[in-house]
Amino acid sequence: MDRKMANRKLIRLSQIKSKLAGENLEETDWVTFGVIVKKVTPQSSNNGRTFSIWRLNDLRDLNQCVSLFLFGDVHKEHWKTDQGTV
């Protein structure tokens, strides 16, 4: 993990909103981790394409979640991922 994180900044999922407001993260190599705390049943968009929505949390502040929308190949590959997965 130390090798993978070398020269990268860890930003907690619950801090992303405040970090985006105060820093230019586009110029930073950063990573975050999240746990799937809720999965919405796959849905169809207006054009008929299926997608998934996951709610992610860092388990530090349960009121701060990030919604992740999965489309296309990402949806097809990961829609069966279990709730609780990191």
C-alpha positions as CSV (number, residue, x, y, z in Angstrom):
1,M,0.0,0.0,0.0
2,D,2.9,2.4,0.8
3,R,4.2,1.9,-2.8
4,K,0.8,2.5,-4.3
5,M,0.3,5.7,-2.2
6,A,3.7,7.1,-2.9
7,N,3.4,10.8,-4.1
8,R,-0.4,10.6,-3.7
9,K,-2.6,12.5,-1.3
10,L,-5.3,10.6,0.6
11,I,-8.6,12.6,0.8
12,R,-11.3,11.1,2.9
13,L,-14.6,10.7,1.1
14,S,-16.3,12.9,3.7
15,Q,-13.8,15.7,2.9
16,I,-14.1,15.8,-0.8
17,K,-16.7,18.6,-0.9
18,S,-14.7,20.9,1.3
19,K,-11.4,20.0,-0.5
20,L,-13.0,20.8,-3.9
21,A,-14.1,24.2,-2.6
22,G,-10.6,25.1,-1.3
23,E,-8.1,23.3,-3.5
24,N,-7.5,22.7,-7.2
25,L,-7.5,18.9,-7.1
26,E,-7.1,18.6,-10.9
27,E,-3.4,19.3,-10.3
28,T,-3.0,16.8,-7.5
29,D,-2.6,13.0,-7.6
30,W,-5.2,12.0,-5.0
31,V,-7.1,8.9,-4.0
32,T,-10.1,8.2,-1.8
33,F,-11.7,5.0,-0.4
34,G,-15.3,4.3,0.1
35,V,-17.6,1.6,1.3
36,I,-20.8,0.8,-0.6
37,V,-23.4,1.6,2.0
38,K,-26.4,1.5,-0.3
39,K,-27.2,0.3,-3.8
40,V,-30.2,1.3,-5.8
41,T,-31.8,-1.3,-8.0
42,P,-30.4,-0.9,-11.6
43,Q,-32.5,1.6,-13.5
44,S,-33.0,2.5,-17.2
45,S,-32.3,5.9,-18.5
46,N,-34.5,7.7,-21.1
47,N,-32.5,6.3,-23.9
48,G,-33.0,2.7,-22.6
49,R,-29.5,2.2,-21.2
50,T,-29.2,0.5,-17.8
51,F,-27.2,2.1,-15.0
52,S,-26.6,1.7,-11.3
53,I,-26.3,4.1,-8.4
54,W,-24.1,3.4,-5.3
55,R,-24.0,5.5,-2.2
56,L,-20.4,5.5,-0.8
57,N,-19.2,6.5,2.6
58,D,-15.8,6.5,4.4
59,L,-17.5,5.4,7.7
60,R,-16.0,8.4,9.5
61,D,-19.1,10.6,9.0
62,L,-22.2,8.6,8.1
63,N,-24.0,11.8,7.1
64,Q,-21.5,12.5,4.3
65,C,-22.2,10.2,1.3
66,V,-21.2,10.4,-2.3
67,S,-23.4,9.0,-5.0
68,L,-21.6,7.2,-7.8
69,F,-23.4,6.5,-11.1
70,L,-22.2,3.5,-13.1
71,F,-22.9,3.5,-16.8
72,G,-22.0,1.3,-19.8
73,D,-19.2,-1.2,-19.4
74,V,-18.6,-0.1,-15.8
75,H,-22.2,-0.9,-14.9
76,K,-22.1,-4.3,-16.7
77,E,-18.9,-5.3,-15.0
78,H,-19.7,-4.1,-11.4
79,W,-23.5,-4.0,-10.9
80,K,-23.4,-7.2,-8.9
81,T,-20.8,-5.9,-6.4
82,D,-22.1,-6.5,-2.9
83,Q,-23.1,-3.7,-0.5
84,G,-20.4,-3.4,2.1
85,T,-17.6,-3.8,-0.4
86,V,-14.7,-1.3,-0.1
